[in-house]
Amino acid sequence: MFHEALKEMAITIKVFGMLRSILGEASLVLDPPPATVHQLLNELSVRYGERVREELLDEGGNLDYAYGIFVAGEKLNNLSAKIEDGVEVVIASIIAGGDHSY
């Protein structure tokens, strides 16, 4: 019971695409969890280097169109969105494009 309570005070982050190569791992746990998506990205940049920020953010400091961040299964575009304790966060490159003329 006590172990479950501790687990809920952390978040699990799963990463895909180029970010997985940058971090060198497919998932990680942050405890204590950051309060917002922006704080999460800052924490990842501190731990893994500025390349994380360069990969995920555009020149204006917004989430790059090539990535999606999903918190508890919901896609978020707002970097100030709150992250609740115990949730799963997925950061994935969004695959788009190609020839649709066939």
C-alpha positions in Angstrom: 0.0 0.0 0.0 2.8 2.4 0.9 4.7 1.5 -2.2 1.6 2.3 -4.4 1.3 5.7 -2.8 4.9 6.5 -3.6 4.5 5.4 -7.2 1.6 7.8 -7.6 3.9 10.8 -6.7 6.0 10.1 -9.8 5.3 10.2 -13.6 6.4 7.7 -16.2 7.6 9.2 -19.5 7.8 7.1 -22.7 9.6 8.6 -25.6 9.7 7.7 -29.3 11.4 8.8 -32.5 14.6 10.9 -32.5 14.0 11.9 -28.8 14.6 8.2 -27.8 18.0 8.4 -29.5 18.9 11.6 -27.7 17.8 10.3 -24.3 19.3 6.9 -24.8 16.3 5.2 -23.3 12.7 4.4 -24.1 11.2 5.4 -20.8 12.0 7.1 -17.5 10.4 8.0 -14.2 10.5 11.5 -12.7 10.0 11.8 -9.0 9.0 14.3 -7.9 7.0 15.0 -11.1 7.1 18.4 -12.8 3.9 20.5 -12.4 3.6 21.4 -16.1 4.6 20.2 -19.6 7.0 23.2 -19.8 8.7 22.2 -16.5 8.9 18.6 -17.9 10.8 19.8 -21.0 13.1 21.9 -18.8 13.8 18.9 -16.6 14.6 16.7 -19.6 16.9 19.5 -21.0 18.8 19.7 -17.6 19.2 15.9 -17.4 20.0 15.1 -21.1 21.3 18.4 -22.5 20.1 21.3 -24.6 19.6 19.0 -27.6 16.3 17.9 -26.1 15.0 21.5 -26.2 16.3 21.9 -29.7 14.5 18.8 -30.9 11.2 19.5 -29.2 10.7 23.2 -29.5 10.5 25.5 -32.5 12.3 28.9 -32.8 9.4 30.6 -31.0 9.7 28.2 -28.0 6.5 26.3 -28.8 6.2 22.6 -29.3 7.5 21.7 -32.7 4.8 20.5 -35.1 6.7 17.2 -35.6 6.0 16.1 -32.0 3.0 15.3 -29.9 2.9 15.2 -26.1 0.2 13.0 -24.6 -0.6 13.2 -20.9 -2.9 10.4 -19.5 -3.8 9.7 -23.1 -4.8 13.3 -24.0 -2.9 15.2 -26.7 -1.6 18.5 -25.3 -0.5 21.6 -27.3 -0.2 24.0 -24.4 3.1 23.9 -22.6 1.6 25.3 -19.5 -0.8 22.3 -19.2 -0.7 20.7 -15.8 0.7 17.2 -15.2 -1.0 15.2 -12.4 0.9 12.9 -10.1 1.0 9.3 -11.3 0.2 9.8 -14.9 1.9 8.5 -18.0 3.4 11.0 -20.4 4.2 10.0 -24.0 6.4 12.2 -26.2 6.3 11.0 -29.8 7.2 12.3 -33.2 4.2 12.6 -35.4 4.6 11.0 -38.8 3.0 12.9 -41.6 3.4 13.6 -45.2 4.0 11.4 -48.2 2.4 11.1 -51.5 -1.4 10.7 -51.3 -2.0 10.9 -55.1 -2.4 7.1 -55.6 
